Amino acid sequence: MSPKDVSSSGKSGSGAFTPGRILVLVIAVLSVVFIAENTKDVEVRLIVPLVTAPLYVWLIVMT
């Protein structure tokens, strides 16, 4: 039995900017912008206590 060559000779997906990395980067940038735009204080009930904090804090916690 001989080992199979698993290397890819195509240029698609090689290098620093693959389609997957670009998509992750775009989603990350949009998430940061969305969180930064939501700075209004909101009240969140955590079972018993009522906690007031900026919305971006809750968005980061939930993310």
All heavy atoms as a GROMACS GRO file, in nm:
protein
  469
    1MET      N    1   0.084  -0.118   0.000
    1MET     CA    2   0.000   0.000   0.000
    1MET      C    3   0.088   0.124   0.000
    1MET      O    4   0.183   0.133   0.075
    1MET     CB    5  -0.087   0.004   0.124
    1MET     CG    6  -0.195  -0.094   0.128
    1MET     SD    7  -0.300  -0.050   0.267
    1MET     CE    8  -0.431  -0.156   0.236
    2SER      N    9   0.050   0.220  -0.080
    2SER     CA   10   0.125   0.346  -0.082
    2SER      C   11   0.038   0.456  -0.022
    2SER      O   12  -0.084   0.456  -0.037
    2SER     CB   13   0.164   0.381  -0.226
    2SER     OG   14   0.048   0.400  -0.303
    3PRO      N   15   0.103   0.552   0.047
    3PRO     CA   16   0.025   0.662   0.106
    3PRO      C   17  -0.035   0.751  -0.002
    3PRO      O   18   0.025   0.773  -0.106
    3PRO     CB   19   0.125   0.738   0.191
    3PRO     CG   20   0.259   0.699   0.140
    3PRO     CD   21   0.244   0.564   0.076
    4LYS      N   22  -0.154   0.799   0.025
    4LYS     CA   23  -0.221   0.885  -0.072
    4LYS      C   24  -0.176   1.029  -0.053
    4LYS      O   25  -0.153   1.074   0.060
    4LYS     CB   26  -0.373   0.877  -0.055
    4LYS     CG   27  -0.429   0.744  -0.093
    4LYS     CD   28  -0.579   0.744  -0.081
    4LYS     CE   29  -0.634   0.610  -0.124
    4LYS     NZ   30  -0.778   0.605  -0.116
    5ASP      N   31  -0.167   1.101  -0.162
    5ASP     CA   32  -0.130   1.243  -0.157
    5ASP      C   33  -0.256   1.323  -0.127
    5ASP      O   34  -0.349   1.323  -0.206
    5ASP     CB   35  -0.068   1.286  -0.289
    5ASP     CG   36  -0.020   1.429  -0.287
    5ASP    OD1   37  -0.004   1.485  -0.175
    5ASP    OD2   38   0.003   1.486  -0.396
    6VAL      N   39  -0.259   1.389  -0.012
    6VAL     CA   40  -0.377   1.464   0.028
    6VAL      C   41  -0.360   1.613   0.006
    6VAL      O   42  -0.446   1.691   0.039
    6VAL     CB   43  -0.414   1.438   0.175
    6VAL    CG1   44  -0.458   1.295   0.194
    6VAL    CG2   45  -0.299   1.474   0.266
    7SER      N   46  -0.247   1.653  -0.050
    7SER     CA   47  -0.226   1.796  -0.073
    7SER      C   48  -0.309   1.842  -0.192
    7SER      O   49  -0.335   1.766  -0.285
    7SER     CB   50  -0.078   1.827  -0.097
    7SER     OG   51  -0.035   1.761  -0.214
    8SER      N   52  -0.348   1.966  -0.188
    8SER     CA   53  -0.430   2.025  -0.293
    8SER      C   54  -0.343   2.114  -0.380
    8SER      O   55  -0.265   2.193  -0.331
    8SER     CB   56  -0.543   2.106  -0.231
    8SER     OG   57  -0.610   2.179  -0.331
    9SER      N   58  -0.356   2.099  -0.510
    9SER     CA   59  -0.277   2.182  -0.600
    9SER      C   60  -0.356   2.302  -0.650
    9SER      O   61  -0.301   2.389  -0.715
    9SER     CB   62  -0.227   2.099  -0.718
    9SER     OG   63  -0.338   2.051  -0.792
   10GLY      N   64  -0.485   2.308  -0.619
   10GLY     CA   65  -0.567   2.421  -0.663
   10GLY      C   66  -0.542   2.545  -0.581
   10GLY      O   67  -0.499   2.540  -0.468
   11LYS      N   68  -0.567   2.661  -0.641
   11LYS     CA   69  -0.543   2.786  -0.570
   11LYS      C   70  -0.664   2.827  -0.485
   11LYS      O   71  -0.653   2.915  -0.404
   11LYS     CB   72  -0.509   2.897  -0.669
   11LYS     CG   73  -0.376   2.872  -0.735
   11LYS     CD   74  -0.325   2.995  -0.801
   11LYS     CE   75  -0.189   2.964  -0.858
   11LYS     NZ   76  -0.100   3.072  -0.857
   12SER      N   77  -0.777   2.766  -0.504
   12SER     CA   78  -0.895   2.799  -0.426
   12SER      C   79  -0.876   2.752  -0.283
   12SER      O   80  -0.852   2.635  -0.257
   12SER     CB   81  -1.018   2.732  -0.486
   12SER     OG   82  -1.130   2.756  -0.405
   13GLY      N   83  -0.884   2.845  -0.188
   13GLY     CA   84  -0.871   2.810  -0.048
   13GLY      C   85  -0.730   2.815   0.005
   13GLY      O   86  -0.706   2.777   0.118
   14SER      N   87  -0.635   2.859  -0.073
   14SER     CA   88  -0.499   2.866  -0.023
   14SER      C   89  -0.463   3.012   0.007
   14SER      O   90  -0.520   3.104  -0.047
   14SER     CB   91  -0.401   2.809  -0.126
   14SER     OG   92  -0.402   2.886  -0.244
   15GLY      N   93  -0.369   3.029   0.096
   15GLY     CA   94  -0.326   3.163   0.131
   15GLY      C   95  -0.395   3.212   0.256
   15GLY      O   96  -0.466   3.139   0.325
   16ALA      N   97  -0.372   3.339   0.286
   16ALA     CA   98  -0.423   3.397   0.410
   16ALA      C   99  -0.572   3.431   0.401
   16ALA      O  100  -0.641   3.430   0.502
   16ALA     CB  101  -0.344   3.522   0.444
   17PHE      N  102  -0.622   3.463   0.284
   17PHE     CA  103  -0.760   3.507   0.269
   17PHE      C  104  -0.843   3.401   0.198
   17PHE      O  105  -0.871   3.410   0.080
   17PHE     CB  106  -0.768   3.640   0.194
   17PHE     CG  107  -0.705   3.753   0.269
   17PHE    CD1  108  -0.585   3.807   0.227
   17PHE    CD2  109  -0.765   3.804   0.382
   17PHE    CE1  110  -0.526   3.911   0.296
   17PHE    CE2  111  -0.706   3.907   0.453
   17PHE     CZ  112  -0.587   3.961   0.409
   18THR      N  113  -0.887   3.302   0.272
   18THR     CA  114  -0.977   3.202   0.217
   18THR      C  115  -1.119   3.252   0.229
   18THR      O  116  -1.147   3.341   0.312
   18THR     CB  117  -0.962   3.069   0.293
   18THR    OG1  118  -0.999   3.088   0.428
   18THR    CG2  119  -0.818   3.017   0.286
   19PRO      N  120  -1.211   3.199   0.152
   19PRO     CA  121  -1.351   3.244   0.164
   19PRO      C  122  -1.408   3.227   0.304
   19PRO      O  123  -1.484   3.312   0.352
   19PRO     CB  124  -1.425   3.156   0.063
   19PRO     CG  125  -1.321   3.118  -0.037
   19PRO     CD  126  -1.193   3.107   0.039
   20GLY      N  127  -1.371   3.120   0.372
   20GLY     CA  128  -1.419   3.098   0.509
   20GLY      C  129  -1.367   3.204   0.605
   20GLY      O  130  -1.441   3.253   0.691
   21ARG      N  131  -1.240   3.239   0.592
   21ARG     CA  132  -1.182   3.341   0.681
   21ARG      C  133  -1.242   3.478   0.653
   21ARG      O  134  -1.264   3.556   0.746
   21ARG     CB  135  -1.031   3.346   0.663
   21ARG     CG  136  -0.962   3.226   0.721
   21ARG     CD  137  -0.813   3.235   0.705
   21ARG     NE  138  -0.749   3.116   0.757
   21ARG     CZ  139  -0.623   3.087   0.738
   21ARG    NH1  140  -0.546   3.167   0.667
   21ARG    NH2  141  -0.572   2.976   0.788
   22ILE      N  142  -1.268   3.508   0.528
   22ILE     CA  143  -1.330   3.637   0.495
   22ILE      C  144  -1.470   3.644   0.554
   22ILE      O  145  -1.510   3.746   0.610
   22ILE     CB  146  -1.332   3.658   0.342
   22ILE    CG1  147  -1.190   3.675   0.290
   22ILE    CG2  148  -1.419   3.777   0.304
   22ILE    CD1  149  -1.177   3.677   0.140
   23LEU      N  150  -1.546   3.534   0.544
   23LEU     CA  151  -1.682   3.530   0.600
   23LEU      C  152  -1.678   3.549   0.751
   23LEU      O  153  -1.758   3.627   0.806
   23LEU     CB  154  -1.750   3.399   0.564
   23LEU     CG  155  -1.893   3.381   0.615
   23LEU    CD1  156  -1.984   3.486   0.553
   23LEU    CD2  157  -1.943   3.243   0.585
   24VAL      N  158  -1.588   3.482   0.819
   24VAL     CA  159  -1.576   3.496   0.965
   24VAL      C  160  -1.538   3.640   1.000
   24VAL      O  161  -1.590   3.698   1.096
   24VAL     CB  162  -1.473   3.395   1.021
   24VAL    CG1  163  -1.438   3.428   1.164
   24VAL    CG2  164  -1.528   3.254   1.009
   25LEU      N  165  -1.448   3.700   0.924
   25LEU     CA  166  -1.406   3.838   0.949
   25LEU      C  167  -1.523   3.935   0.931
   25LEU      O  168  -1.544   4.024   1.013
   25LEU     CB  169  -1.291   3.876   0.857
   25LEU     CG  170  -1.234   4.016   0.874
   25LEU    CD1  171  -1.170   4.030   1.011
   25LEU    CD2  172  -1.132   4.045   0.766
   26VAL      N  173  -1.602   3.916   0.826
   26VAL     CA  174  -1.718   4.003   0.802
   26VAL      C  175  -1.820   3.989   0.915
   26VAL      O  176  -1.872   4.090   0.966
   26VAL     CB  177  -1.782   3.971   0.664
   26VAL    CG1  178  -1.918   4.038   0.650
   26VAL    CG2  179  -1.689   4.014   0.552
   27ILE      N  180  -1.848   3.866   0.957
   27ILE     CA  181  -1.944   3.845   1.066
   27ILE      C  182  -1.892   3.906   1.196
   27ILE      O  183  -1.968   3.968   1.270
   27ILE     CB  184  -1.973   3.694   1.083
   27ILE    CG1  185  -2.053   3.645   0.962
   27ILE    CG2  186  -2.048   3.666   1.212
   27ILE    CD1  187  -2.072   3.495   0.957
   28ALA      N  188  -1.763   3.893   1.222
   28ALA     CA  189  -1.706   3.951   1.344
   28ALA      C  190  -1.715   4.102   1.343
   28ALA      O  191  -1.752   4.164   1.444
   28ALA     CB  192  -1.560   3.907   1.358
   29VAL      N  193  -1.685   4.165   1.230
   29VAL     CA  194  -1.693   4.311   1.220
   29VAL      C  195  -1.837   4.358   1.237
   29VAL      O  196  -1.863   4.453   1.311
   29VAL     CB  197  -1.633   4.361   1.086
   29VAL    CG1  198  -1.666   4.507   1.061
   29VAL    CG2  199  -1.483   4.338   1.084
   30LEU      N  200  -1.931   4.291   1.172
   30LEU     CA  201  -2.072   4.328   1.186
   30LEU      C  202  -2.120   4.309   1.330
   30LEU      O  203  -2.198   4.391   1.380
   30LEU     CB  204  -2.158   4.247   1.090
   30LEU     CG  205  -2.143   4.283   0.942
   30LEU    CD1  206  -2.225   4.186   0.856
   30LEU    CD2  207  -2.183   4.425   0.914
   31SER      N  208  -2.074   4.206   1.397
   31SER     CA  209  -2.112   4.184   1.537
   31SER      C  210  -2.060   4.294   1.626
   31SER      O  211  -2.132   4.344   1.714
   31SER     CB  212  -2.059   4.048   1.585
   31SER     OG  213  -2.116   3.944   1.512
   32VAL      N  214  -1.934   4.335   1.606
   32VAL     CA  215  -1.876   4.442   1.686
   32VAL      C  216  -1.951   4.572   1.664
   32VAL      O  217  -1.982   4.645   1.759
   32VAL     CB  218  -1.725   4.458   1.656
   32VAL    CG1  219  -1.670   4.584   1.715
   32VAL    CG2  220  -1.649   4.336   1.707
   33VAL      N  221  -1.985   4.603   1.539
   33VAL     CA  222  -2.060   4.726   1.509
   33VAL      C  223  -2.198   4.720   1.573
   33VAL      O  224  -2.243   4.818   1.634
   33VAL     CB  225  -2.071   4.747   1.356
   33VAL    CG1  226  -2.169   4.858   1.323
   33VAL    CG2  227  -1.934   4.778   1.298
   34PHE      N  228  -2.266   4.607   1.564
   34PHE     CA  229  -2.399   4.592   1.622
   34PHE      C  230  -2.395   4.611   1.773
   34PHE      O  231  -2.478   4.681   1.832
   34PHE     CB  232  -2.456   4.454   1.587
   34PHE     CG  233  -2.593   4.430   1.644
   34PHE    CD1  234  -2.705   4.488   1.587
   34PHE    CD2  235  -2.610   4.349   1.755
   34PHE    CE1  236  -2.831   4.467   1.639
   34PHE    CE2  237  -2.735   4.326   1.809
   34PHE     CZ  238  -2.846   4.385   1.750
   35ILE      N  239  -2.297   4.549   1.838
   35ILE     CA  240  -2.284   4.562   1.983
   35ILE      C  241  -2.250   4.705   2.022
   35ILE      O  242  -2.304   4.758   2.119
   35ILE     CB  243  -2.181   4.460   2.036
   35ILE    CG1  244  -2.238   4.319   2.025
   35ILE    CG2  245  -2.142   4.491   2.179
   35ILE    CD1  246  -2.138   4.209   2.054
   36ALA      N  247  -2.162   4.770   1.947
   36ALA     CA  248  -2.121   4.907   1.980
   36ALA      C  249  -2.235   5.006   1.964
   36ALA      O  250  -2.239   5.109   2.032
   36ALA     CB  251  -2.003   4.947   1.892
   37GLU      N  252  -2.329   4.979   1.875
   37GLU     CA  253  -2.441   5.070   1.852
   37GLU      C  254  -2.550   5.058   1.960
   37GLU      O  255  -2.632   5.147   1.973
   37GLU     CB  256  -2.504   5.043   1.715
   37GLU     CG  257  -2.416   5.084   1.599
   37GLU     CD  258  -2.399   5.234   1.589
   37GLU    OE1  259  -2.496   5.308   1.618
   37GLU    OE2  260  -2.289   5.277   1.553
   38ASN      N  261  -2.551   4.951   2.035
   38ASN     CA  262  -2.655   4.928   2.135
   38ASN      C  263  -2.600   4.957   2.274
   38ASN      O  264  -2.561   4.866   2.347
   38ASN     CB  265  -2.706   4.783   2.125
   38ASN     CG  266  -2.785   4.762   2.000
   38ASN    OD1  267  -2.895   4.814   1.986
   38ASN    ND2  268  -2.728   4.690   1.906
   39THR      N  269  -2.603   5.085   2.312
   39THR     CA  270  -2.545   5.126   2.440
   39THR      C  271  -2.650   5.169   2.542
   39THR      O  272  -2.615   5.207   2.653
   39THR     CB  273  -2.447   5.242   2.418
   39THR    OG1  274  -2.516   5.350   2.356
   39THR    CG2  275  -2.330   5.200   2.331
   40LYS      N  276  -2.777   5.162   2.507
   40LYS     CA  277  -2.884   5.204   2.598
   40LYS      C  278  -2.891   5.108   2.718
   40LYS      O  279  -2.870   4.988   2.705
   40LYS     CB  280  -3.016   5.201   2.523
   40LYS     CG  281  -3.133   5.250   2.603
   40LYS     CD  282  -3.260   5.246   2.520
   40LYS     CE  283  -3.378   5.290   2.605
   40LYS     NZ  284  -3.503   5.280   2.532
   41ASP      N  285  -2.918   5.161   2.837
   41ASP     CA  286  -2.934   5.078   2.956
   41ASP      C  287  -3.065   5.000   2.948
   41ASP      O  288  -3.170   5.054   2.908
   41ASP     CB  289  -2.936   5.162   3.083
   41ASP     CG  290  -2.797   5.208   3.124
   41ASP    OD1  291  -2.700   5.157   3.067
   41ASP    OD2  292  -2.787   5.294   3.213
   42VAL      N  293  -3.058   4.874   2.984
   42VAL     CA  294  -3.177   4.788   2.985
   42VAL      C  295  -3.181   4.713   3.118
   42VAL      O  296  -3.080   4.693   3.183
   42VAL     CB  297  -3.177   4.688   2.868
   42VAL    CG1  298  -3.190   4.758   2.736
   42VAL    CG2  299  -3.054   4.600   2.870
   43GLU      N  300  -3.302   4.673   3.157
   43GLU     CA  301  -3.321   4.594   3.278
   43GLU      C  302  -3.344   4.449   3.239
   43GLU      O  303  -3.426   4.420   3.152
   43GLU     CB  304  -3.440   4.646   3.357
   43GLU     CG  305  -3.420   4.783   3.415
   43GLU     CD  306  -3.541   4.831   3.493
   43GLU    OE1  307  -3.651   4.774   3.476
   43GLU    OE2  308  -3.526   4.926   3.571
   44VAL      N  309  -3.271   4.359   3.303
   44VAL     CA  310  -3.285   4.217   3.276
   44VAL      C  311  -3.312   4.147   3.409
   44VAL      O  312  -3.241   4.169   3.507
   44VAL     CB  313  -3.157   4.160   3.211
   44VAL    CG1  314  -3.167   4.009   3.194
   44VAL    CG2  315  -3.132   4.226   3.077
   45ARG      N  316  -3.415   4.064   3.410
   45ARG     CA  317  -3.448   3.990   3.533
   45ARG      C  318  -3.375   3.857   3.528
   45ARG      O  319  -3.394   3.776   3.439
   45ARG     CB  320  -3.597   3.966   3.545
   45ARG     CG  321  -3.633   3.891   3.673
   45ARG     CD  322  -3.781   3.888   3.699
   45ARG     NE  323  -3.842   4.020   3.707
   45ARG     CZ  324  -3.844   4.096   3.817
   45ARG    NH1  325  -3.784   4.056   3.924
   45ARG    NH2  326  -3.905   4.212   3.816
   46LEU      N  327  -3.287   3.836   3.627
   46LEU     CA  328  -3.214   3.711   3.641
   46LEU      C  329  -3.278   3.630   3.752
   46LEU      O  330  -3.237   3.634   3.867
   46LEU     CB  331  -3.066   3.738   3.673
   46LEU     CG  332  -2.989   3.818   3.568
   46LEU    CD1  333  -2.850   3.849   3.616
   46LEU    CD2  334  -2.984   3.743   3.437
   47ILE      N  335  -3.384   3.560   3.719
   47ILE     CA  336  -3.468   3.480   3.807
   47ILE      C  337  -3.530   3.568   3.916
   47ILE      O  338  -3.648   3.594   3.911
   47ILE     CB  339  -3.394   3.359   3.865
   47ILE    CG1  340  -3.346   3.272   3.749
   47ILE    CG2  341  -3.483   3.282   3.962
   47ILE    CD1  342  -3.278   3.145   3.786
   48VAL      N  343  -3.455   3.619   4.012
   48VAL     CA  344  -3.511   3.704   4.116
   48VAL      C  345  -3.464   3.849   4.103
   48VAL      O  346  -3.545   3.940   4.098
   48VAL     CB  347  -3.481   3.649   4.257
   48VAL    CG1  348  -3.530   3.745   4.364
   48VAL    CG2  349  -3.544   3.511   4.274
   49PRO      N  350  -3.331   3.875   4.097
   49PRO     CA  351  -3.288   4.017   4.093
   49PRO      C  352  -3.313   4.081   3.957
   49PRO      O  353  -3.314   4.015   3.854
   49PRO     CB  354  -3.138   4.008   4.122
   49PRO     CG  355  -3.099   3.874   4.074
   49PRO     CD  356  -3.217   3.784   4.099
   50LEU      N  357  -3.335   4.211   3.962
   50LEU     CA  358  -3.350   4.291   3.841
   50LEU      C  359  -3.221   4.369   3.822
   50LEU      O  360  -3.186   4.453   3.905
   50LEU     CB  361  -3.469   4.387   3.854
   50LEU     CG  362  -3.513   4.461   3.730
   50LEU    CD1  363  -3.557   4.363   3.623
   50LEU    CD2  364  -3.626   4.557   3.762
   51VAL      N  365  -3.148   4.340   3.714
   51VAL     CA  366  -3.016   4.398   3.692
   51VAL      C  367  -3.023   4.497   3.577
   51VAL      O  368  -3.076   4.465   3.471
   51VAL     CB  369  -2.912   4.288   3.662
   51VAL    CG1  370  -2.774   4.347   3.642
   51VAL    CG2  371  -2.911   4.183   3.771
   52THR      N  372  -2.968   4.617   3.599
   52THR     CA  373  -2.963   4.719   3.494
   52THR      C  374  -2.820   4.732   3.445
   52THR      O  375  -2.728   4.749   3.525
   52THR     CB  376  -3.011   4.856   3.548
   52THR    OG1  377  -3.144   4.841   3.597
   52THR    CG2  378  -3.009   4.960   3.439
   53ALA      N  379  -2.803   4.721   3.314
   53ALA     CA  380  -2.671   4.733   3.253
   53ALA      C  381  -2.690   4.775   3.108
   53ALA      O  382  -2.798   4.760   3.051
   53ALA     CB  383  -2.596   4.601   3.261
   54PRO      N  384  -2.585   4.828   3.045
   54PRO     CA  385  -2.595   4.862   2.903
   54PRO      C  386  -2.624   4.737   2.819
   54PRO      O  387  -2.578   4.627   2.852
   54PRO     CB  388  -2.458   4.919   2.869
   54PRO     CG  389  -2.399   4.961   3.000
   54PRO     CD  390  -2.456   4.868   3.101
   55LEU      N  391  -2.699   4.756   2.712
   55LEU     CA  392  -2.738   4.644   2.627
   55LEU      C  393  -2.617   4.572   2.570
   55LEU      O  394  -2.618   4.450   2.556
   55LEU     CB  395  -2.829   4.693   2.515
   55LEU     CG  396  -2.883   4.587   2.419
   55LEU    CD1  397  -2.958   4.479   2.495
   55LEU    CD2  398  -2.972   4.650   2.315
   56TYR      N  399  -2.508   4.645   2.540
   56TYR     CA  400  -2.391   4.579   2.483
   56TYR      C  401  -2.330   4.478   2.580
   56TYR      O  402  -2.275   4.377   2.537
   56TYR     CB  403  -2.287   4.679   2.434
   56TYR     CG  404  -2.216   4.758   2.541
   56TYR    CD1  405  -2.104   4.707   2.604
   56TYR    CD2  406  -2.261   4.885   2.578
   56TYR    CE1  407  -2.038   4.780   2.702
   56TYR    CE2  408  -2.195   4.957   2.675
   56TYR     CZ  409  -2.084   4.905   2.737
   56TYR     OH  410  -2.019   4.977   2.833
   57VAL      N  411  -2.342   4.502   2.710
   57VAL     CA  412  -2.293   4.406   2.808
   57VAL      C  413  -2.372   4.276   2.798
   57VAL      O  414  -2.314   4.167   2.795
   57VAL     CB  415  -2.301   4.464   2.951
   57VAL    CG1  416  -2.270   4.357   3.056
   57VAL    CG2  417  -2.208   4.582   2.966
   58TRP      N  418  -2.503   4.285   2.788
   58TRP     CA  419  -2.586   4.166   2.776
   58TRP      C  420  -2.562   4.094   2.644
   58TRP      O  421  -2.565   3.970   2.639
   58TRP     CB  422  -2.734   4.200   2.794
   58TRP     CG  423  -2.764   4.256   2.929
   58TRP    CD1  424  -2.811   4.380   2.958
   58TRP    CD2  425  -2.746   4.192   3.055
   58TRP    NE1  426  -2.823   4.397   3.093
   58TRP    CE2  427  -2.783   4.283   3.157
   58TRP    CE3  428  -2.699   4.066   3.094
   58TRP    CZ2  429  -2.778   4.251   3.292
   58TRP    CZ3  430  -2.694   4.035   3.228
   58TRP    CH2  431  -2.733   4.126   3.325
   59LEU      N  432  -2.540   4.171   2.538
   59LEU     CA  433  -2.511   4.108   2.407
   59LEU      C  434  -2.380   4.032   2.411
   59LEU      O  435  -2.370   3.921   2.358
   59LEU     CB  436  -2.508   4.214   2.298
   59LEU     CG  437  -2.641   4.278   2.263
   59LEU    CD1  438  -2.621   4.396   2.170
   59LEU    CD2  439  -2.734   4.176   2.200
   60ILE      N  440  -2.279   4.089   2.476
   60ILE     CA  441  -2.150   4.021   2.487
   60ILE      C  442  -2.164   3.895   2.573
   60ILE      O  443  -2.112   3.788   2.540
   60ILE     CB  444  -2.043   4.115   2.544
   60ILE    CG1  445  -2.010   4.223   2.441
   60ILE    CG2  446  -1.918   4.038   2.584
   60ILE    CD1  447  -1.922   4.335   2.493
   61VAL      N  448  -2.238   3.906   2.685
   61VAL     CA  449  -2.259   3.791   2.772
   61VAL      C  450  -2.330   3.679   2.696
   61VAL      O  451  -2.292   3.562   2.706
   61VAL     CB  452  -2.338   3.832   2.899
   61VAL    CG1  453  -2.385   3.711   2.976
   61VAL    CG2  454  -2.251   3.921   2.986
   62MET      N  455  -2.434   3.712   2.621
   62MET     CA  456  -2.508   3.612   2.548
   62MET      C  457  -2.430   3.553   2.432
   62MET      O  458  -2.449   3.438   2.395
   62MET     CB  459  -2.641   3.670   2.498
   62MET     CG  460  -2.737   3.706   2.608
   62MET     SD  461  -2.769   3.570   2.723
   62MET     CE  462  -2.849   3.455   2.616
   63THR      N  463  -2.341   3.632   2.373
   63THR     CA  464  -2.258   3.582   2.261
   63THR      C  465  -2.160   3.482   2.313
   63THR      O  466  -2.136   3.379   2.258
   63THR     CB  467  -2.185   3.698   2.192
   63THR    OG1  468  -2.281   3.789   2.143
   63THR    CG2  469  -2.100   3.648   2.077
   0.00000   0.00000   0.00000
